[in-house]
């Protein structure tokens, strides 16, 4: 087991790692930029080293400074957290060369999954389902008809040279495809000077469902169930939950088995998450894999009882997975709301000093946060201030508990998206558990949603 | 008339300012409290030769002086060799909760002279090698660009140069001690 871990990160995840290390009896080293000198993780760690000025590239991404800090503190392992260097294969390799443990998967699998195109190929070879589509550019309207009939409707025609949502046409049945192809190609030539088109299955109501994987270096792989992360804005997750109200036990078992089999085939080790897109019929397709611990890991911890950070550190130290698939039981329901320092309506970032702070508590309430009274939220980094996680015996109780906890949460001096969360949890789609990645835009476009949001802002303590 | 004291109220605040007198402690306290409750980070007020300047938030990075450029540009290079052997020197002691080296160095700035701070994380050495004399001692005259010390990082020896000409008045770090970014190393009085 490691004797001393250097946390190459900041904020709430640095705190989470320090806590796991402390419970394992491992000494901790916090590194920080000058802007983070008064950060909680710096105060909680056994030792701290200032590694650079505020910009991330000169501090948290500064590999020589990180390695030097590990050298002078004699740390024997580095935990990269999430973001920053956590999915940087070169960094993982350099750590290995310096005989410093890297708490994460092996460099070659980080590299494989880091390239999104190669990841899809690897996923396909490993047996993971991919969104069906044309093998390449469509040569003719006839080929378009053939491919579309094969993969099933609805499909979407996409211009190969397009992007940003442009050059796309949705086709819902066989009789429209030929003419749609002709029109779309002509439009593409006019807009992008390139009429090349390809085809994909179109998912109308996509849900973001991800599977948590844990694996040791001896070939043992276990999945810890799914998380639903469909409440997102511009691909930034806001609310996550486990289990997903859209996933039946049978579907969970199927997704889990497919994921575990694939991970065994690529010799995966340590923790990771496979992100899928799920359509309204329960068909799921591989999107990408994250070879690190994720922000939303707490909801999985809460329903499975597994300490993911402790498990991750033990796996990195070469220990065998301490549990089997049969021993994993998901109990109850857990929801996480990401509390960001941002305007609840416009989502504009809102750094500044927290002048009053009081976190919620009580049964089933967990707060993972870097905040405290008089803490200054920095403008240089992400806006995550806290993760509020609730757990309850079932989903309706979890929703009530989250609303209760959000109403208790006092964060003054900055603006937060707490009112957004309070309004979102009242949305019919969320309460019913039938929502997808269009949730946030639908809420913003609806009168009821906007009114709820305004009321929540007014009611903020 | 100069001796007719007229009180004026600063718009948007509850602080009264009497022309001709300095701010008293109470007024200052009120202003600071007002600032803390707002999102204002800096206030600069001048009038009739009086000036009030308040800044809040963490000190800007590199508040001291531009980073010394070491002769050997070692910063970017990845070490090809495996891990270094256990380096001599004490481990860093647990940190107090007070603000970090830049603030401590700033406090020292009130003394005369230029504080040279470390641009790297590494180990501080006062001489080119263990059996040679230190580059400088207290009282040593230095030219601009003179090497003051070495910061060793990942087996690379980075020479730290003085940004100013003058005399070394204080040695602020210990030989063989690990130093962090921004840590005070020397005071040089021009």
Interface residues (C-beta under 8 A of the other chain):
Chain A: X32 X33 X34 X35 X37 X38 X42 X43 X46 X47 X48 X49 X50 X51 X52 X53 X54 X59 X63 X64 X65 X67 X68 X69 X71 X72 X73 X74 X94 X97 X98 X99 X100 X352 X353 X355 X376 X413
Chain B: X36 X37 X39 X57 X58 X59 X61 X62 X75 X76 X77 X78 X79 X80 X82 X83 X84 X86 X87 X89 X91 X92 X93 X94 X95 X97 X99 X100 X101 X102 X103 X120 X121 X122 X123 X153 X154 X178 X180 X181 X182 X183
